[in-house]
């Protein structure tokens, strides 16, 4: 009986970790699709004039 419980707990933990990893990969893909590596992080206006409007 205890062996059945141990297998159930391990299987449950595996399922939780697997689903969290899947969510993490989807989130990373979503974030990377929104980022444009060609565009600077700071606008040219902020760098030249050092304003606080950015």
C-alpha positions in Angstrom: 0.0 0.0 0.0 2.8 2.4 0.9 4.5 1.7 -2.5 1.3 2.7 -4.3 1.2 6.0 -2.4 4.8 6.7 -3.1 4.3 6.1 -6.8 1.2 8.3 -6.8 3.1 11.2 -5.1 6.1 10.9 -7.5 3.8 10.8 -10.5 1.8 13.9 -9.2 5.0 15.8 -8.6 6.2 14.9 -12.1 3.0 16.2 -13.7 3.2 19.5 -11.8 6.8 20.1 -12.7 6.2 19.1 -16.3 3.2 21.5 -16.6 5.2 24.4 -15.0 8.0 23.8 -17.4 5.6 23.9 -20.3 4.2 27.2 -19.1 7.7 28.6 -18.7 8.6 27.8 -22.3 5.4 29.3 -23.6 6.1 32.5 -21.5 9.6 32.7 -22.8 8.4 32.4 -26.4 5.9 35.1 -25.9 8.4 37.5 -24.3 11.0 36.9 -27.0 8.5 37.5 -29.8 7.7 40.9 -28.3 11.4 42.0 -28.0 13.0 43.6 -31.0 16.8 43.3 -30.7 17.4 45.9 -33.4 15.5 48.6 -31.4 17.5 50.3 -28.6 16.2 50.0 -25.1 16.4 53.7 -24.6 15.1 56.1 -27.1 17.5 58.5 -28.8 15.7 61.5 -27.2 16.4 60.3 -23.7 20.1 59.5 -24.3 20.8 62.9 -25.9 18.9 65.1 -23.5 18.8 62.9 -20.4 15.2 63.8 -19.7 13.2 62.0 -17.1 10.2 61.6 -19.5 11.2 58.1 -20.7 
